[in-house]
Amino acid sequence: MKKIYLLDTNIVSEFSKENPNPKVLEFYKARNNLCAISAITWQELNRGVKRMPEGKKKNNIMNFINNLKKNMEIIPYDEFSAQICGELQASAETAGSKLSYYDSQIGAAAISNGMVLVTHNTADFEFMKKKAFLHVEDWFTA
């Protein structure tokens, strides 16, 4: 089945919290077979856990990440995504703005795969929404 929703890192991180946002969980449960993450989110999750001090919390997060890998498709950041990202970054710079490095890659992966980006940081993707018709949902406020 084609994946429709690309989950941003802040959405995926919500699943590992002791008290996750109930709206986010509800939306995910209704759509879990339509969700994926990008290779960039995978990178951010691994970077984050490797930087944590040893202990129970790190072990829990590592278990969460391992489970995530088994149960969620990871969309690659490919040549087409990179082209879209580069063009949007240049367009933003020409307009006197700057796109976040990771967020612009995640947004470009959503665009190149025709997916809806699910994020709580909607403001970070406003330029991409306007210039590239990136579709964004915030399951915290929906």
KOLLUMDREN-376448 format. One record per residue (C-alpha): residue in three letters; z, y, x. Coordinates in steps of 0.1 Angstrom, whole numbers, padded with zeros to 4 digits, always signed. Layout:
ALAZYX/...
end
This chain:
MET+0000+0000+0000/LYS-0009+0034+0013/LYS+0020+0055+0022/ILE+0022+0089+0004/TYR+0054+0105+0018/LEU+0061+0113+0054/LEU+0098+0118+0059/ASP+0110+0145+0083/THR+0138+0138+0107/ASN+0163+0157+0086/ILE+0156+0135+0056/VAL+0158+0102+0075/SER+0190+0114+0092/GLU+0205+0118+0058/PHE+0204+0080+0052/SER+0228+0074+0082/LYS+0254+0099+0070/GLU+0288+0088+0056/ASN+0282+0108+0025/PRO+0244+0113+0021/ASN+0230+0137-0004/PRO+0227+0118-0037/LYS+0194+0135-0047/VAL+0178+0125-0015/LEU+0189+0089-0020/GLU+0177+0089-0056/PHE+0143+0102-0047/TYR+0140+0077-0018/LYS+0151+0047-0038/ALA+0124+0055-0064/ARG+0097+0059-0037/ASN+0108+0038-0007/ASN+0077+0017-0006/LEU+0056+0048-0004/CYS+0075+0064+0025/ALA+0068+0064+0063/ILE+0080+0084+0093/SER+0059+0098+0121/ALA+0061+0087+0157/ILE+0075+0122+0164/THR+0105+0115+0141/TRP+0109+0082+0158/GLN+0110+0100+0191/GLU+0136+0125+0178/LEU+0158+0098+0165/ASN+0158+0078+0197/ARG+0164+0110+0218/GLY+0193+0119+0196/VAL+0210+0085+0198/LYS+0205+0082+0236/ARG+0223+0115+0240/MET+0253+0105+0220/PRO+0285+0094+0237/GLU+0293+0057+0236/GLY+0314+0046+0206/LYS+0314+0034+0171/LYS+0293+0063+0157/LYS+0265+0057+0183/ASN+0265+0020+0176/ASN+0262+0027+0138/ILE+0233+0051+0144/MET+0216+0026+0168/ASN+0219-0001+0141/PHE+0205+0023+0116/ILE+0175+0031+0138/ASN+0168-0006+0145/ASN+0169-0013+0108/LEU+0146+0017+0101/LYS+0121+0004+0125/LYS+0120-0030+0108/ASN+0117-0015+0073/MET+0096+0016+0076/GLU+0061+0022+0088/ILE+0058+0046+0118/ILE+0027+0067+0115/PRO+0011+0074+0150/TYR+0005+0108+0163/ASP-0032+0104+0171/GLU-0062+0124+0183/PHE-0069+0139+0149/SER-0032+0149+0144/ALA-0032+0165+0179/GLN-0064+0185+0171/ILE-0049+0198+0138/CYS-0017+0206+0156/GLY-0034+0225+0184/GLU-0056+0245+0161/LEU-0026+0255+0139/GLN-0005+0264+0169/ALA-0033+0286+0182/SER-0038+0302+0148/ALA+0000+0309+0145/GLU+0000+0325+0180/THR-0030+0346+0171/ALA-0011+0358+0140/GLY+0019+0367+0162/SER+0040+0337+0152/LYS+0050+0305+0168/LEU+0053+0270+0154/SER+0081+0246+0164/TYR+0067+0220+0188/TYR+0081+0189+0170/ASP+0077+0203+0135/SER+0041+0213+0140/GLN+0034+0177+0153/ILE+0051+0162+0122/GLY+0032+0186+0099/ALA-0001+0178+0116/ALA+0006+0140+0112/ALA+0012+0146+0075/ILE-0020+0166+0071/SER-0042+0142+0091/ASN-0030+0113+0070/GLY-0032+0131+0036/MET+0006+0127+0031/VAL+0033+0148+0015/LEU+0058+0160+0040/VAL+0094+0156+0028/THR+0118+0179+0046/HIS+0148+0201+0039/ASN+0135+0227+0064/THR+0107+0239+0042/ALA+0106+0274+0058/ASP+0096+0258+0091/PHE+0063+0246+0075/GLU+0053+0278+0056/PHE+0025+0287+0080/MET+0011+0252+0078/LYS+0013+0252+0040/LYS-0007+0284+0039/LYS-0033+0277+0066/ALA-0038+0239+0062/PHE-0027+0232+0027/LEU+0002+0210+0038/HIS+0020+0196+0008/VAL+0058+0198+0012/GLU+0087+0185-0010/ASP+0124+0191-0005/TRP+0143+0162-0021/PHE+0176+0182-0017/THR+0165+0207-0042/ALA+0139+0189-0064/
end
